[in-house]
Amino acid sequence: MRLLLDTSVYLWWLADSRRLGRAARARIAAASQVYVSAASIWESEQRIAAHSLEADVRELARGITASGFIELPVTADHAATAARLPQGAGDPFDRLLVAQAMHEPMHFLTANEQLKPTPS
């Protein structure tokens, strides 16, 4: 299984935060490939600038490979997929991450309840 981490999940992984539960850790461990989007680094930089995150953005970028994860670049196709999503599908970063997961395709691991699929 290929897995894309949302920004908060990635930050919690790096911090070894208890906010990242056992089930999420198990999904990460079981994945054949784990990706972190370049958009998550950009979102983190925006949080740092807004003083809602204290971190070094360069360290966050280096943390991708240091964690054994794979950096996922943002492409024009990702942006085009995001443009087709409903406007209520989260903030621009969320929409881009969802679009990347859809386009690649891969599973999206998020803590955002609004972005999780509803059970059928």
PyMOL commands that set and color helices and strands:
alter all, ss='L'
color gray80, all
select helices_A, chain A and resi 7-15+22-30+38-49+57-66+76-83+92-103
alter helices_A, ss='H'
color red, helices_A
select strands_A, chain A and resi 2-5+33-37+70-72+107-109
alter strands_A, ss='S'
color yellow, strands_A
deselect
rebuild
show_as cartoon
